[in-house]
Amino acid sequence: MTAAHKNWTDPIWKTHLDHLANLRKELGYKTQWSCHIFNPLTGSSVIKPMLDLDILKNPIKEPPYTLINCVGHWANEEDQNLIYSEIRTTIKDGTMGSVWKAAEELYLKAEEKYEDWHSFFEIIEQTGRKGEFYLYYGS
C-alpha cells in the first residue's frame, strides 16, 4: 500500500510519515520513502521502521541483491514516444537502510541522466529473476 491509499488525518499514519520524514532529513536524501512495510508475522503495519529492518526477506538467494529503476523518458523533444531505460545498482543486504540508499543512488542517476523528478519511492517488487527487484517511483 502506498501513501496515497492512506488517510492523511489518521494519527498513526501521521506518526509513520513523520518518522520517515525525520529519517530522510537525518540521511540527507532527496528520495522520500512511501512504501508501506508490514510485519510478516502479524500482517500489521510497521509504524516506525528502523534502517536495520530486513525488508527483502528473499529465501531464493542470499545477498547481494540487484535493484532496478525503469525510467520513462523521451529520446528527444520532438519525439513523443516514451522509451524505458533500466538503471541498476547492487546492495549488500535487504535492510531498509540499504534499500533506501540504493533507491537514492538510482534516483540521482535518473535525475542526472534523464532529468527524472520522481522522488517518492513507492513500490518494490521481485522481477522474477533471483535476487532482482524493481523500484517504482512517483512524484
Salt bridges, closest charged atoms under 4 A:
ASP18 OD2 - LYS14 NZ 2.97
GLU86 OE1 - ARG88 NH2 3.05
GLU111 OE1 - LYS30 NZ 3.15
ASP116 OD1 - HIS118 ND1 2.63
GLU132 OE2 - ARG88 NH1 3.05
GLU132 OE1 - ARG129 NE 2.49
